[in-house]
Amino acid sequence: MSPEARIAEVHVADVANARDLLRRAIETAGEQWIPANAIADALILELIDFGSKGAPAERVSAYLRGVAMLFDRSAARLDAN
């Protein structure tokens, strides 16, 4: 296996693990009756804080634009159904 393939494999596993941790945190917040919009706002603020640590502002902006684009695509799919 090439180093690039191994890195990609590890990244996929890391993303799955991070998603599981975040999913459980979101479920815990919901169980405490925290509204979904407050959870979403908190996630966005955390993404901004996390992304700005050591990353150039342009990179953080590009990343957040990408996140917004994914939200738009998801909304369009839901509207189509």
C-alpha positions as CSV (number, residue, x, y, z in Angstrom):
1,M,0.0,0.0,0.0
2,S,1.3,3.4,-0.9
3,P,1.9,6.0,1.8
4,E,-0.8,8.2,0.2
5,A,-3.3,5.4,0.3
6,R,-2.4,4.6,3.9
7,I,-2.8,8.3,4.9
8,A,-6.2,8.3,3.1
9,E,-7.3,5.2,5.0
10,V,-6.3,6.6,8.4
11,H,-8.1,9.9,7.5
12,V,-11.3,8.0,6.7
13,A,-11.1,6.2,10.1
14,D,-10.3,9.4,11.9
15,V,-13.3,11.2,10.3
16,A,-15.6,8.3,11.3
17,N,-14.3,8.4,14.9
18,A,-14.7,12.2,15.0
19,R,-18.2,12.0,13.6
20,D,-19.2,9.4,16.2
21,L,-17.9,11.6,19.0
22,L,-19.7,14.7,17.6
23,R,-22.9,12.7,17.1
24,R,-22.9,11.6,20.7
25,A,-22.2,15.1,21.9
26,I,-25.1,16.5,19.8
27,E,-27.4,13.7,21.2
28,T,-26.4,14.6,24.7
29,A,-27.1,18.3,24.1
30,G,-30.5,17.4,22.7
31,E,-31.3,15.2,25.7
32,Q,-30.7,18.4,27.8
33,W,-33.4,20.2,25.8
34,I,-30.9,22.5,24.0
35,P,-32.7,23.6,20.8
36,A,-31.3,22.4,17.5
37,N,-30.5,25.9,16.3
38,A,-28.5,26.6,19.4
39,I,-26.5,23.4,18.8
40,A,-25.9,24.3,15.2
41,D,-24.8,27.8,16.2
42,A,-22.4,26.3,18.8
43,L,-21.0,23.9,16.2
44,I,-20.4,26.7,13.7
45,L,-18.6,28.8,16.4
46,E,-16.5,25.8,17.4
47,L,-15.6,25.2,13.7
48,I,-14.5,28.8,13.4
49,D,-12.4,28.6,16.6
50,F,-10.9,25.3,15.7
51,G,-10.1,26.3,12.1
52,S,-8.5,29.6,13.2
53,K,-5.9,27.9,15.4
54,G,-2.8,28.1,13.3
55,A,-4.6,28.3,10.0
56,P,-4.5,31.3,7.7
57,A,-7.8,33.2,7.7
58,E,-8.2,32.6,3.9
59,R,-8.0,28.8,4.5
60,V,-10.6,29.0,7.3
61,S,-12.9,31.1,5.0
62,A,-12.5,28.7,2.2
63,Y,-13.3,25.7,4.5
64,L,-16.4,27.4,5.9
65,R,-17.6,28.3,2.3
66,G,-17.2,24.6,1.5
67,V,-19.3,23.7,4.5
68,A,-22.0,26.2,3.4
69,M,-22.0,24.6,-0.1
70,L,-22.5,21.2,1.4
71,F,-25.5,22.5,3.4
72,D,-26.9,24.0,0.3
73,R,-26.6,20.7,-1.5
74,S,-28.2,18.8,1.3
75,A,-31.1,21.3,1.5
76,A,-31.6,21.0,-2.3
77,R,-31.7,17.2,-2.0
78,L,-34.3,17.4,0.8
79,D,-36.4,19.9,-1.2
80,A,-36.3,17.5,-4.2
81,N,-37.7,14.7,-2.2
